[in-house]
């Protein structure tokens, strides 16, 4: 008698499934994306989702980490590669105008849009903490600029960081509302006009001389 081998469980590419989950959460947010939506988008069954990723919240946590290391990595690159606070944060805003509107994925920022109408406290708090860490990094970089003489000593680092963060969040929402890359780039450029004037090397040397005389 010929026997038919027992079928093996359906396998799938985990990274591909994770990317599809990212697109679903990015487009619809955390709260309104159901497990059924996720399994349909990922092309897997609910038992496979739970076995590979855990529950919906655990999957979302992994999505956020993956997003931060891929689509959202432009911010850390700007901070690592630019020499000044103005250049670093200006680059973050200008590159966000491109990321938030480019084809191939939903518009805006996942970490901003996914939090809209979120009623799950743990998820809401985790996203808030990430956004606050971004604000803290803005503020720290601005304070470095003040200490280096790039920005005037009386610059309000916290206010300038929050202003820049507010512009970033506004760019995300306007992208969701249909603004073009060019329109958002113009907003980013205009926002940088609110920064204190760039101090020249000569101005910095003159201030150092005055401080030495006073000392």
SULJOBEL-V806305 format. One record per helix or strand of 3 or more residues. SS is the DSSP state (H for helix, E for strand). FROM is the first residue (numbers start at 1). TO is the last residue. If there is no record, write none. Layout:
ss->SS from->FROM to->TO
ss->SS from->FROM to->TO
This chain:
ss->H from->14 to->28
ss->H from->35 to->42
ss->H from->46 to->53
ss->H from->56 to->69
ss->H from->71 to->81
ss->H from->85 to->99
ss->H from->110 to->113
ss->H from->121 to->147
ss->H from->157 to->176
ss->H from->181 to->192
ss->H from->201 to->214
